[in-house]
Structure formats: structure tokens, C-alpha cells
Amino acid sequence: MTIYFYKVWQPYGCFSNFSPHGIHIQGTYWQTVEHYYQAQKFVGSTDAVIIPVIHTAATPEEAAALGRCSTRQCRQDWNLVKTQIMREAVFKKFLTHADIREILLMTGDEILVENSPTDSFWGCGANQAGQNHLGKTLMSVREEIRNLLSLTVIYE
């Protein structure tokens, strides 16, 4: 059975980057993965001044809107690093929050799909044929956490 997720208030909403699960990463606390991800678009760019504004955005929706503004210049390597940045943040989120880590692990080997009707890169898009990179990231993180937990049991 494939598990679809999208909105925070829906089943498996904790898999969304908008879920209220903060992370400490690179010495800074971020309210959500979405805040962190959107800010990373501008590291080292001419528009890096937007990073603190994204950091303090009241909601992940506001952070996303700030990061998606087409008049700002993203970092030059963004397309090369964005999936790794997302993976690091998602991994940190599920390491940090035991309650949602258990939800992720309880999905077993099910396929996870971000059921976004508007995003065919991170989600499945309107036609369900998108690349689903967020779902793939979650499945990869799930496997890595399983491996870490099995190592912990071995060495305890």
C-alpha cells in the first residue's frame, strides 16, 4: 500500500516540511524544515539578506513564499545541492523528534508519496507522475534510521 501525505493536518502530515517540528542544524534553530530549506537557497548569493527574514517568518507558508519569490537570485549551485540539503534537514527532523520517528518507522517498507498537486519535483504533481523526491528522501531517511537503530542494539 502506498502512503500519500501532503497537508500537516492530514494523516502522515508529520512527513510534510511544514509540520511544526523544529530542527537545530549548522548551529541554528529553525522552526520547520521548510524555513531551513527556503533559506538555504540564498546562502552565498547576492540576496542572502533575505535569510534572516525567512528564518523569522511566522509560518512555514510565509517562509515558502519568501523563498519562492522569482525576483530573488538563488545560489548558483542550488540545483546541484537542493536534494542533499533537503535530506540533511529531513534526517535531522526525524532524529530529533522521537514521536514522528516512530510514525516513519511504522510505515515499514511502504512507498511514501508527497501528494502535491502543484509540485512534480518534490511531489507527484497533478498527474501523479512527478518525481516524488520528498517521498524518496523520507524512504531513504527511514532506512538510514533503521540501520542506526540496529547498530545501536548491536553495540549496547
Secondary structure, DSSP 8 states (H G I E B T S, - for coil): --EEE-STTSTTGGGSTTSS--EEETTEEESSHHHHHHHHTTTTSTTGGGHHHHHT-SSHHHHHHHHT-TTS---TTHHHHHHHHHHHHHHHHHHH-HHHHHHHHTTTT--EEE--SS-TTTS--TTS-S--HHHHHHHHHHHHHHHHHHHHHHH-
